[in-house]
Amino acid sequence: MSVPSPLLPRVARGLSAIKNRGTFARRLLACAAAACGLMLAQASVAAESGAPASVAAAGVEAPGVAAASTLPAKAGAEGAIQANIAAGGTAQGDDAGLAQKLAAAVPKGTRLIVAEQSGEASAAWKLSGLGKDAPYQVTFATFNGGPAVLEALVSGAVDVGYIGEAPIPIAVGAGVKDLVAIAITANPGSPANTYLVVQPNSAVKKVEDLRGKKVAYPAGTGRHMILAGILHGHGMDLRKDVQGVQVPGSEVAPTFSSRAVDAAIVLGHQYFRLGSPPILANGSGHNWGLNPIVARRSALADPAKAAAIADFVRRAVAIYNWQTAHADAWIQASYVKLQGLTPAQGKILLDEEGVGAYYPIDGRLTEVFQEIADGLVETGALSRKIDIAPYVDGRYNDIVAAQNRLDGVKLRPLVNDRNVDDGSRRVDSKPFVLR
């Protein structure tokens, strides 16, 4: 009997996606969102009163998929800021008055419903204190995975939502037209705290050994994208060379734990909860660390909501920058309180993931997003090529840039080496663990 190879202490990471075209709500979302299990209003915040408010209480109906609408011209505080910048106004002077201008442009009584995952957006909103004086009522609704967030957006149940980089191309490929990314964080080169793990004492010692094995993953997510990318990089196709087992995002870890599969693509907090199983590969080079804030075009066409969204984007950028500057507080609030990890485990994951930032939605970022969409087709996670340009909107770029200047954030070049060596391509590759 052979002796199992020792596990090598190393670092690892990742993200997710899907393929079949057709009616989005019927094929992708009915499968991914319904299976994932919608969890509305798990964390809700009423910014004006501080009292919880549910989606139902907010009086939002859920109409069918709206047709693509023409985006309105920039106006209000956003237009004033752009005019100042275009006229050569001093950046510091304009930036300093940014918050006041945006807040003043929001009509009284405006309400905004925000879809999040894992409660992280609402946690940061409250912990940072940067959302407490919002001039509108904001309600956070928590969902299980990006596909479920997209379903809520498509149905009109929410106005904006946080997702990863794969769901938008997948949604567009499935025929969705009413959604557009309005602000995007990027973390080039990050493994995104996503790991391809195998069972302890498994005979599988490298990615190629997964051929014919059962691998669990959540369809239509960043993890789907990363898994497909990892396999593709090792000469395999997720659709043909392994037995893919599609389960909701929250069920990937339990499915793996039950030993119903040979391997799974898991997130960092799931990894530690599983007892640190052997890792074959991570998400490095298979994602850009893009996390868009997505809005309904119909919400952007509403002047009151568009003004509230402009203010929300500024706060989102400020809060993200606050998280970077207050790493210890964020580890305690997110990794420890929300995800149930130890502070040491939270620090490992935060160090692994690295620091990103909000980038302007310009030609380069659109090019990157198109690369992601093309990569989804190449790896089999998306069935057809799509043009991503109509689904990104840089109307809030000046707001993003101004808040980054105020916070002293300097953006690094958008470069991602897809040939980065995570160790899995070496001839002597062996499983490793996070330490």
Summary of the structure (lengths in Angstrom):
residues: 435
radius of gyration: 21.2
end to end distance: 28.7
largest distance: 76.4
contacts: 1609
relative contact order: 0.20
helix: 40%
strand: 14%
